[in-house]
Amino acid sequence: MKCDLKHDLKHNSHIMRLMLRLLSFALMFVLMLSLIPARADALTRTPPARRPRATPTPARPLRTMVALVFGQSNAANFGETRLTADARVSVFVNGRLLPAADPLPGADGVGGSVWTRLGNDLLTAGMYDRVVFVPVAVGGTEIADWTPEVKKHFERVEKAVRDVQAAGLQFTHLLWHQGESDAYKHIDPASYRLRFMNMLKRIRELGVTAPIYVAVATRCGPYPENADIRWVQRDLVNHDLGIWQGPDTDTLGAEFRFDGCHFSTQGLAAHAQMWVSFLK
């Protein structure tokens, strides 16, 4: 009887341990099932969208104008008032970049110039970021003085071209304002054309391909406009040869000239704006 009781107790104890073990496994299984949805949700959940990185805008190359400015007094420093241009406007003389402040070195005269005004106006119009003028104008000169054959002033052009090229710069424009002396002396228009074309031919031979803009300019002091020189200055225009029309400054009357010939402060501003309209 004792043995049977001991055996029953041992058997019941074994069953209890087995049931506890099964209960433990069941609890672990339930716990694992409760975790699976959360883990699956974590795997399938769409991650938060990343903010796209801003692509840097490439820097726009600077738009630089390099202009040879030549002719006679109204292309030099004979204006009524001087002006110092914006710091982004320079002159290039003898191999050096200098601030554009009247009177501009490289040209003669001791007064103001149209070019400091033009530089400012080109910046204001948003046409260029930097403007470089190469002045070589001389007051009172005729077209003949600028021809390679005479060499009176063409050597100034040659030196300016070589200096610019040696500095690694390249002309973008040639701005020609001349004709008052030829108008006064009634130079034959055919001679004016021949001399201008000889000058331009030599400039091209120096490696300058920039367009040249020819102003219409014959008016000075008591001398009236010269219809023949005005006509040939217009007729020179030939886009195939890189010759373009410049402003007609004969339209600026005595109210724009402080001495009847050279531009007043108001005339310099008007002259500059005329160039802007032709360079657009």
KARA-V337552 format. One record per run of one state. SS is the DSSP state (H for helix, E for strand, C for the rest). FROM is the first residue (numbers start at 1). LEN is the number of residues. Records with the same first field share a line. If there is no record, write none. Layout:
SS=FROM-LEN + FROM-LEN
This chain:
C=1-1 + 45-19 + 72-1 + 76-3 + 80-4 + 85-4 + 94-2 + 100-1 + 102-10 + 113-1 + 125-5 + 136-7 + 147-7 + 167-6 + 178-2 + 185-4 + 206-5 + 217-3 + 221-2 + 224-3 + 236-2 + 242-1 + 252-2 + 258-5 + 264-1 + 280-1
H=2-43 + 73-3 + 114-11 + 143-4 + 154-13 + 180-5 + 189-17 + 227-9 + 239-3 + 249-3 + 254-3 + 265-15
E=64-8 + 79-1 + 84-1 + 89-5 + 96-4 + 101-1 + 112-1 + 130-6 + 173-5 + 211-6 + 220-1 + 223-1 + 238-1 + 243-6 + 257-1 + 263-1
